Amino acid sequence: VLGAFGMMSMVSYAQGVCPSKENVEKTLKMFNLPSSIRIVGISPSKSLKNFCEVVFKVSPLNAQYFFISSDGNYIIQGQVIDVKNKRLVAPDLSKYEKLSKDTLDNLEKHVDFVYNKNAKNFIYFITDPQCPFCHEAEGPLKEWAKKNNVAIKVILYPVQTPNGSLHPGSIKKSAELLCDNNSTYDMLEFMYSAPVPKHPCKEGLKKIKQNIKLLQTLGVEGTPTFVGPTGKVETGIANSADAMNKEFDNLIK
């Protein structure tokens, strides 16, 4: 988003710990950035002397950052490496990549089917039926949900690229699942290796397009994506079942 930002702003502010939100916003307007950008946090950097971290969002799930000098005159956009400690200097974005209650209420309207529906707790499983990583997560997620009395609310999301679907055939497979009002988690697991249907029903296709529109607006860029009841989000899968279980546990805390 900030590719055209440049490395320096020419607006100076009075000396202080950090520039105010209003002054940072004035600086951003100089670069003709998208109006959707919203600053959500400004705080002194613990690693860069006389610089502050600015966290901004272009969608509910897409948090990014840059550094601005305490006098507001210099901006650093891009990776900053701490050579001595061999680490990337960056703020923790996880607390910002969280969905609001209103957004969760909207997400609930797009649930396609539920596994273990009478459970006391739940998570949303945003998945593409052609996505190999989603398919890899289906088994461990199901076992974890059963063991911990958690419902899995499945939302089908064929991920889109500028050239079409990331996984060809996923829109038709997703629609086919929704053409049956009795779709189940087992059917989702089966659909990964099933042939692509030629003519799924119109209602199924309509529902999938609605899912795609919402999730793109939220900034969901990949699958699997998991959302907990308080809005916590995890995207992708860990490299072992135990690590996945820890991520799932964190979502419902």
HELIX and SHEET records of a PDB file:
HELIX    1   1 LYS A   21  LYS A   29  1                                   9    
HELIX    2   2 LYS A  101  GLU A  108  1                                   8    
HELIX    3   3 PRO A  132  ASN A  148  1                                  17    
HELIX    4   4 SER A  170  CYS A  179  1                                  10    
HELIX    5   5 TYR A  185  MET A  191  1                                   7    
HELIX    6   6 LYS A  202  LEU A  218  1                                  17    
HELIX    7   7 ALA A  241  LEU A  251  1                                  11    
SHEET    1   A 4 ARG A  38  PRO A  44  0                                        
SHEET    2   A 4 PHE A  51  SER A  59 -1                                        
SHEET    3   A 4 ASN A  62  SER A  69 -1                                        
SHEET    4   A 4 ILE A  75  ILE A  76 -1                                        
SHEET    1   B 2 VAL A  80  ASP A  82  0                                        
SHEET    2   B 2 ARG A  87  VAL A  89 -1                                        
SHEET    1   C 5 PHE A 113  TYR A 115  0                                        
SHEET    2   C 5 VAL A 150  LEU A 156 -1                                        
SHEET    3   C 5 ASN A 121  THR A 127  1                                        
SHEET    4   C 5 THR A 225  VAL A 227 -1                                        
SHEET    5   C 5 VAL A 233  THR A 235 -1                                        
SHEET    1   D 2 GLN A 160  THR A 161  0                                        
SHEET    2   D 2 GLY A 164  SER A 165 -1                                        
END                                                                             
